[in-house]
Amino acid sequence: MAMAQLCFASANPDAGQRTMKTFFKPNITGAGRVARGITALGLLLAGLYAWQSIRWLSILLLVSAGFVTFEALRGWCVMRACGIRTPM
């Protein structure tokens, strides 16, 4: 289901809320959560390392680390939620 369809599913507010609940439903296994946790740690370390030299890159890496941490803690993958099959 496309993002526009998720956001504008119906004029009925309850229908849109049900659609968003299924969109954010946990959709990865423990191995995927561990992989995302390791990725988040790597992004965090890279962001901290780049802080002195390339500030904009550091901010981008730190924001990405935050989002990947959210995915790991929630057990949710944005790509899978959008219908893209991932190996883990």
N, C-alpha and C positions, 0 to 999 in steps of 0.2 A: 504494500500500500504506500503510495507516495506521501511525502511530507505534507503537501497541500491537502490531500485527502484526509490526513490525520488531523490537521488543524481545522478544517472546515467540513467535518464529516456530515453534519446534519444541522438543521435549524433547532432540533431538539437538544437542549444542553446535556441531558443525561446520556444520549447516544455518543456525543463527543467525549464525554468523561470516560465512558466505557472503552472507547477506542484508545485514549491516551493511557488508560490503565494497562491495556494489553501491550501497548508500545513499550512501556517501561517495566514490563514483567521480566524477572530474571531469566536469562537465556544462555548462560554459559556454565560450564562445569567447573569443578575445583581446579583442574589443570589450567583452564583459561584464566581463572582468577589469579592463580600464582604467576602465570606468564605476564598478566597485566600489572601485577604488583612489582615484579622485577623490572618491567619496562618503565613503570612510574619512578622507581628508585633511580634508574639510569638517567631518565630525563631530569629528575631533580638534581642529581650530581652534576650533570652537564650544564644545567642552568646556573647552578651556583659557581661552577668553574668559569663560565663565560661572563659572569657579572661585571668584572673589572674592565674587560676589553670590549665586548660587543653587547651593550645594554639591551638593545631591541631583541636580539636573538635570545638573550637570557630570559627576558620576560616571556617570550613566545614558548620557550622550553618549560618554564615554570608553570605557565597556564596549562600547557599540554600535560604536564605531570599531574596537575590537579584534576584534570578531566579523566585521565587514565586511572588515577586513584579512585575516583568516583565509580568508574566502571568496575574496578576490582572489588571494591567494598560492596557495591550493589549487586554484583553478579550479572551485570547487564552489558551488552555490547551494542553500540549504536549501529554498526554495520549489519549485524544480525537482525536488529530491530527493523532495519530498512529492507530486509529480504536478501541481503548478500550472504552467501554461504562462506564461512571461514573454516579453516582446517582444525581449529582447536575449540 
